[in-house]
Amino acid sequence: MADYIYTMEIRLTPDQQRGVALVQDIARAAGMNIYLTGGAVRDIISGFSIRDLDFTVQGNPLKLQKELERAGAVISSADEDFKTVYLRLPGSVRAEISMARTEQYEKAGKPPSISPATIIEDLRRRDFTFNAMALSLNPGSRGLLMDPFNGAADIEAKLIRVLHNYAFVEDPSRLIRASRFAARFHWPLEERTQQRFQSAKENNYIEYITARATGYEIEQLAYEEDPLHIVRVLEKEDWLKVLNPHWTTAKVDTAGLAQLMKMRQQMNELGYSPDPAP
């Protein structure tokens, strides 16, 4: 079995490593099983830049807020419905801690019904195979990779694959997310995923996207290393007008954005980690 803890430790920045230890210890002290999940695990395995830390606990993370603040974390916001805490760990490390949950969709675009779940059940409700992996941070299983949908194999093959047939119907924002990931990684959609993507697009399921999901996708643009490329791909797919009907790449200050990206690259080379969003 691959030593994923070793891989994690060499891939995370020192501040991110300290952030993992901080959250892990607080969750353990509260008697909660804790896992590193989602994009963090994907990026550790793929070698891409690790943008933030995603944790999943079997329990209610809202109960951890006071202890997190005592340890130096800053709580950005807390979502009572989805039982998720958004925070900044010491060293300006962005993170979120979510309750392991199932999601039941009754209607396209409507918020799902949430129930507490095991970590494996939680992985089943996710969007793409490469986001449906978890790395245990628990005593006795620390370093165990849970990958029930072979996300690591899809990373190796450089493919974007949805978990099930109705992924784009249940949550139409996944259409935009698929395009964003394809643009960021320069990976294609797997054949059946492409067919489902096209079908959902032709049936205009994007009209059911929620305001919450739209806001999230707009926010994610600020964290992209090459946002102009992402915006161009979204415009090509007709998703840019979904985010904002007045946005076009023709209105983007291309020269100014290029200068900003160059400055950020220079700061990275000097050892700084500028955060592109407040």
Secondary structure, DSSP 4 states (H G I P E B T S, - for coil): ---HHHHHHHHS-HHHHHHHHHHHHHHHHTT-EEEEEHHHHHHHHH------EEEEEES-GGGGHHHHHHTT-EEEEEETTTTEEEEEETTTEEEEEEE-EEEE-SSTTSPPEEEE--HHHHHHTSSBGGGS-EEE-STTTTTPEE-TT-HHHHHHHT-B-BSSTTHHHH-THHHHHHHHHHHHHT-PBPHHHHHHHHHHHHTTGGGG--HHHHHHHHHHHTT-SSHHHHHHHHHHTT-HHHH-TT--GGGS-HHHHHHHHHHHHHHHHTT----S--
